[in-house]
Amino acid sequence: MLLIRAIVRPEKKDEVLSELSRAGFHAATVVDVVGRGKQKGIKIGGIVYDEIPKSLILMAVRDEDKDDVIRTVLAAAKTSEKGAYGDGKVFVSPIEEAYTISSGAKGL
């Protein structure tokens, strides 16, 4: 099992979730977050905004689904053909165990 964390622009969140669902990956948790990456914030006029709104999409997936999920997120989250700073990041981490609260069942 793997935990995939995708940080995307808020305006791309619905598109990413829609494409994931269309690809058969329906389960996700979404959190509104703020942060900055390589772009170090944005400057509008004389004001610098160093905390930029983003959406964090969390998904627990089977190991064999990793490449499909990542490919789907990358394609849906890009703002242009080449992409741009601030489009986001995807992180993949192992999950040692998972349990369903209602049944106590182990696994996804």
Contacts in CASP RR format, 6 or more apart in sequence:
PFRMAT RR
TARGET T0000
AUTHOR 0000-0000-0000
METHOD contacts of the structure
MODEL  1
MLLIRAIVRPEKKDEVLSELSRAGFHAATVVDVVGRGKQKGIKIGGIVYD
EIPKSLILMAVRDEDKDDVIRTVLAAAKTSEKGAYGDGKVFVSPIEEAYT
ISSGAKGL
1 60 0 8 1.000
1 61 0 8 1.000
1 62 0 8 1.000
1 63 0 8 1.000
1 94 0 8 1.000
1 95 0 8 1.000
1 98 0 8 1.000
1 107 0 8 1.000
1 108 0 8 1.000
2 60 0 8 1.000
2 61 0 8 1.000
2 62 0 8 1.000
2 63 0 8 1.000
2 66 0 8 1.000
2 92 0 8 1.000
2 93 0 8 1.000
2 94 0 8 1.000
2 95 0 8 1.000
3 58 0 8 1.000
3 59 0 8 1.000
3 60 0 8 1.000
3 92 0 8 1.000
3 93 0 8 1.000
3 94 0 8 1.000
3 95 0 8 1.000
4 57 0 8 1.000
4 58 0 8 1.000
4 59 0 8 1.000
4 60 0 8 1.000
4 61 0 8 1.000
4 66 0 8 1.000
4 69 0 8 1.000
4 70 0 8 1.000
4 73 0 8 1.000
4 90 0 8 1.000
4 91 0 8 1.000
4 92 0 8 1.000
5 56 0 8 1.000
5 57 0 8 1.000
5 58 0 8 1.000
5 90 0 8 1.000
5 91 0 8 1.000
5 92 0 8 1.000
5 93 0 8 1.000
6 16 0 8 1.000
6 56 0 8 1.000
6 57 0 8 1.000
6 59 0 8 1.000
6 73 0 8 1.000
6 77 0 8 1.000
6 88 0 8 1.000
6 89 0 8 1.000
6 90 0 8 1.000
6 91 0 8 1.000
7 33 0 8 1.000
7 54 0 8 1.000
7 55 0 8 1.000
7 56 0 8 1.000
7 57 0 8 1.000
7 88 0 8 1.000
7 89 0 8 1.000
7 90 0 8 1.000
7 91 0 8 1.000
8 16 0 8 1.000
8 54 0 8 1.000
8 55 0 8 1.000
8 57 0 8 1.000
8 73 0 8 1.000
8 77 0 8 1.000
8 87 0 8 1.000
8 88 0 8 1.000
9 54 0 8 1.000
9 55 0 8 1.000
9 77 0 8 1.000
9 79 0 8 1.000
9 86 0 8 1.000
9 87 0 8 1.000
9 88 0 8 1.000
10 32 0 8 1.000
10 53 0 8 1.000
10 54 0 8 1.000
10 55 0 8 1.000
12 55 0 8 1.000
12 76 0 8 1.000
12 77 0 8 1.000
12 79 0 8 1.000
12 87 0 8 1.000
13 30 0 8 1.000
13 55 0 8 1.000
13 57 0 8 1.000
15 76 0 8 1.000
15 77 0 8 1.000
16 57 0 8 1.000
16 72 0 8 1.000
16 73 0 8 1.000
16 76 0 8 1.000
16 77 0 8 1.000
17 28 0 8 1.000
17 30 0 8 1.000
17 57 0 8 1.000
18 76 0 8 1.000
19 72 0 8 1.000
19 73 0 8 1.000
19 75 0 8 1.000
19 76 0 8 1.000
20 26 0 8 1.000
20 28 0 8 1.000
20 57 0 8 1.000
20 59 0 8 1.000
20 69 0 8 1.000
20 72 0 8 1.000
20 73 0 8 1.000
20 76 0 8 1.000
23 68 0 8 1.000
23 69 0 8 1.000
23 72 0 8 1.000
25 59 0 8 1.000
25 61 0 8 1.000
25 65 0 8 1.000
25 68 0 8 1.000
25 69 0 8 1.000
25 72 0 8 1.000
27 59 0 8 1.000
27 60 0 8 1.000
28 57 0 8 1.000
28 58 0 8 1.000
28 59 0 8 1.000
29 57 0 8 1.000
29 58 0 8 1.000
29 59 0 8 1.000
30 55 0 8 1.000
30 56 0 8 1.000
30 57 0 8 1.000
30 58 0 8 1.000
31 55 0 8 1.000
31 56 0 8 1.000
31 58 0 8 1.000
32 53 0 8 1.000
32 54 0 8 1.000
32 55 0 8 1.000
32 56 0 8 1.000
33 53 0 8 1.000
33 54 0 8 1.000
33 55 0 8 1.000
33 56 0 8 1.000
34 51 0 8 1.000
34 52 0 8 1.000
34 53 0 8 1.000
34 54 0 8 1.000
35 50 0 8 1.000
35 51 0 8 1.000
35 52 0 8 1.000
35 54 0 8 1.000
36 50 0 8 1.000
36 51 0 8 1.000
36 52 0 8 1.000
37 85 0 8 1.000
37 86 0 8 1.000
37 89 0 8 1.000
38 85 0 8 1.000
38 86 0 8 1.000
39 52 0 8 1.000
39 85 0 8 1.000
39 86 0 8 1.000
40 50 0 8 1.000
41 48 0 8 1.000
41 49 0 8 1.000
41 50 0 8 1.000
41 51 0 8 1.000
41 52 0 8 1.000
42 48 0 8 1.000
42 49 0 8 1.000
42 52 0 8 1.000
43 49 0 8 1.000
52 86 0 8 1.000
54 88 0 8 1.000
57 73 0 8 1.000
59 69 0 8 1.000
60 95 0 8 1.000
60 98 0 8 1.000
60 108 0 8 1.000
61 69 0 8 1.000
61 108 0 8 1.000
62 108 0 8 1.000
66 92 0 8 1.000
70 90 0 8 1.000
70 92 0 8 1.000
73 90 0 8 1.000
74 90 0 8 1.000
77 87 0 8 1.000
77 88 0 8 1.000
78 87 0 8 1.000
79 87 0 8 1.000
97 106 0 8 1.000
97 107 0 8 1.000
98 106 0 8 1.000
98 107 0 8 1.000
98 108 0 8 1.000
99 105 0 8 1.000
99 106 0 8 1.000
99 107 0 8 1.000
100 107 0 8 1.000
END
